[in-house]
Amino acid sequence: MASDSLDPVSTSCEHLFDVLGTLHEKSNQEKFILDHIKKYASRDIQIDDFRSNLEWFNVSRPLSLNNDLRGKIVVLDFFTYCCINCMHILPQLKQLEEQYSVQDGLVVVGVHSAKFDNEKDSANILAAVQRYNITHPVVNDSDGTMWQNLGISCWPTLVIIGPNGEVLFILVGEGHKNDILVFVKTALNYYKNYGQLLDHSLPLAPAVHILPELKGLLFFPGKVACIGIDIQGVDGAHYKALNNNNDTSSAISKPEEAVNNNSISQEDGDPERLAVSDTGHHRIIVFRTSGRIEHVIGGDEPGFIDGTFQDARFQSPQGVVFRSPSLLYIADTENHAIREVNLQTLHVRTLVGSSSQGLNVVGGAQLTEQVISSPWDLCLVSSSLITESSALEESDRDVLLIAMAGLHQIWALFLNETTWWKGKLYPAGTFTAVVGSGKEENRNNSYPHAAGFAQPSGLSVANELQAVFVADSESSTIRKISLTDGKVSAVVGGDRSPFNLFSFGDRDGKQFDAKLQHPLGVAWCNQDKTLYIADSYNHKLKAVSVPNNVCTTVLGSGKPGNSAGHYERPDNVELNEPGGLCVSHDSQRLYVADTNNHCIKVVYLKDKIIEKLTILLPPECKQQPESKNMTGTILPSELAISSDGGEISLFISVTLNDGITLTDMAPQKWALEFPDPSWSANTYGGEYEQEMTLCIVVPKQKQASSNSFSVSYRLYVCREHSECSVRDFHFLLTVVYTEDAPTRVIHYLSHVVGLH
């Protein structure tokens, strides 16, 4: 069918939108839509069937418009998986599918029409189908045949066709949720009354759970952040209400002077804490460089809930950034919110947003009332960089910058009262757009609000340059924002024209001669004065020499794969759509969120050696710990807590008797065992420490559950120049629930280890 055949439908739909906007009564809207359907149901405006050689997902065989989809209202979703606007309508399509089934007569079909070369590959589309939990049929129209035949001009576009293949309705772009819901409802009722809907099923075979065999703990990790923890011990955090009120929804946590807390003290050879957004699992994982997990925050199911680490819920989180070793911020992307995680209090709360997407490009509303759109990455900067360049302490970083991918802007949350560009004063807690017009462009400009971005997805600050680097994914560029005046300038990639968002490729070179393909992450390394890039769709790591803006490949073959090791040729290394980067606090290592390989990899920058980081799961919860199942010494104790549950701060001291030493090279381990998964802690096991603190979250009293848990040790000890022995011992704690007991309890345990 020629593309101009759709012109009358498109024109009529534009008029329909205008009229619907003036009709407030749903009955009037449905009547007007019904007249539109009757008009085009009688016309022979039909589209050609899918080509026979296309690859399909979520079905066991290819579908046909003339056969399988005959007798159905079909919503064709023309999308490409990199597109943030396409992501925004997926929840709307999911809602539509939950409301009307295939048997009811509705079928949604995704027609994947790639923008980037990398998106034409069916294996990459399958990964995107899994990542975004798309369960309806998807076809890979890799050559864009149906796109061209219908004259589709932008992503996303929805084409709704009737049970006889007639084109009824066309929706371009996002923001039509109510229109599509009322249109589909009216169309289903109309054709059902005429007996034209069929209730046959389709050969659905969802691919969401078909994953690589060695997926491991992570599922499409998006971003990774790291921070050194050998700075004056560990910080605490306290809450200060903004505007001198007690409303905790508007409170900003901020670091204060370090306090003594051994649960996050420095360990030999393990002086760094990392956080990864486990995007596909809708959670945050905090761990040490050794891979030992300290916290699992959130759950496998998406949601929008504040509270304890166990109760909290996220939805496809991306950006993570530490403000201190025990305080981090999260870009909760599909909840359209900024969240705060406090590792000291084991609590998650929302700073900005309410889970509803908004199109406001200015900001300035109350924090939890401000609607935003798909925050993708975060970085912390100091307002002092506006006027001077200096080495910063972590607590000096008082402005949180947000790459607002859905609005094509950079926003700022001012954590303290701040004087920003042109001497403008922002009170603490102000949240506003600071760079970008909101137009999807590749526009550099001396005036920050006149610049244009195209789905900014990565941020990194270079203090000594007084600049923030931006991975602008849809323009395939790296851009730089001056922190002294907000000027936006080109670094590498893209085209000089602000309107050309298709200047991409894989080529090393200087500034515009260099070509990237949908980069998602950037990380500045102070030591070698290099900006590292996650060139996602080229499956490479690249580096930019600043200030001459020369881009070169560091690692990656250019093809998706999964390898890591001691390679003589870095171009043999295989990655698969890496999405996030961070540089270690000593500038020796680069951590990579290798998204489609479901893992974190470590690049040793001096030798360009890369390896996979093994993240160690906490011990699985065992059944009720009873003394009869334990070997070694049992050290029982009791403590009382409220029947509503609460928190236990457990201070443990384990020392060695005089003349006793730990056996060299032997594993010295401890493990925490709970009666069931409703109990949780800040950490579940690890290497022996003489003193440590555990923070235990105790659930509400249950009738049919044990109230005992244990902390078990196995130490290998020797008497100097003499015999050796294995010492097993267990602190067995029984929680006594009492109505008038406190909800917060401090308990001390100690034991001296001997040879016998």
Secondary structure, DSSP 8 states (H G I E B T S, - for coil): --GGGGHHHHHHHHHHHHHHTT--SHHHHHHHHHHHHHHHHTS--B-----TT-EEESBSS---TTTTTTTSEEEEEEE-TT-HHHHHHHHHHHHHHHHS-TTTTEEEEEEE--SSGGGGSHHHHHHHHHHTT--S-EEE-TT-HHHHHHT--SSSEEEEE-TTSBEEEEEESS--HHHHHHHHHHHHHHHHHTT--------B---TT---TT--S-SS---EEEEE--SSSEEEEEEE-GGG---GGG-EEEEEEEE--GGG--BTTB-EEEEEEEGGGTEEEEEETT-BEEEEEE-SS---B-EETTT-B-SS---EEEEETTEEEEEEGGGTEEEEEETTTTEEEEEE--S-B---SSB-S-GGG--B--EEEEEEE-GGGGT------GGG--EEEEEETTTTEEEEEESS-EE-GGG-EE-TT-EEEEE--SSB--B-BSSGGG-BBSSEEEEEEEGGGTEEEEEETTTTEEEEEETTT--EEEEEES-SSTT-------B-EEGGGSB-SS--EEEEETTTTEEEEEEGGGTEEEEEETTTTEEEEEE--SSB----S--SSGGG--BS-EEEEEE-TTSSEEEEEEGGGTEEEEEETTTTEEEEE--B------S---GGG--SEEEEEEEEEETT-EEEEEEEEEEE-TTEEE-TT---EEEEE-SSTT-EES--EEE--SEEEEEEEE----TTS--EEEEEEEEEEEETTS-EEEEEEEEEEEEEEETTS-SEEEEEEEEEE---
